[in-house]
Amino acid sequence: MKCLVAAVLFCAAFSLHAAETDKNVWLTGTVFPGTKKQLMFRADDPIPGNTTGRFVFLDIAPQSKSIVFPICLQAAEDHAKRRLYGQLTPTGRQKDRNSPSVRFTLSSTLGS
């Protein structure tokens, strides 16, 4: 019985930790070409903590770049609205207040 209780508590703690570390979000907006071969993303709603509000740098996970990058380029050319899943992280550089302070990295798989 003690083993069962310990196993249940371990699973609950692991699930709680996974929920806390998952910072992936769905964002709806438009992909567009930025400067210096950097894709940008204009979200429909402002991003909390971002110096430029709705505009963020768009990155793609290396393992899915060959598939997702052409799709993002096509979306930028078509000015089509997309709903993307990824992680918001600070850029780490605050040199220019007109530059986004948040980076949106597209996930290679949904929900992981």
HURA-V414988 format. One record per backbone hydrogen bond with DSSP energy under -1.0 kcal/mol. CO is the residue of the C=O (numbers start at 1). NH is the residue of the N-H. Records with the same first field share a line. If there is no record, write none. Layout:
# HURA-V414988
CO = NH ; NH
This chain:
# HURA-V414988
1 = 5
2 = 6
3 = 7
4 = 8
5 = 9
6 = 10
7 = 11
8 = 12
9 = 13
10 = 14
11 = 15
12 = 16
13 = 17
14 = 18
15 = 19
16 = 20
17 = 21
18 = 22
25 = 86
27 = 84
28 = 44
29 = 82
30 = 42
32 = 40
35 = 38
38 = 34
39 = 58
40 = 32
41 = 56
42 = 30
47 = 50
50 = 53
52 = 54 ; 55
53 = 47
54 = 43
56 = 41
57 = 104
59 = 106
61 = 64
64 = 68
65 = 69
68 = 72
69 = 73
70 = 74
71 = 75
72 = 76
73 = 77
74 = 78
75 = 80
82 = 29
84 = 27
85 = 107
86 = 25
87 = 105
89 = 103
96 = 99
101 = 91
102 = 57
103 = 89
104 = 59
105 = 87
106 = 61
109 = 112
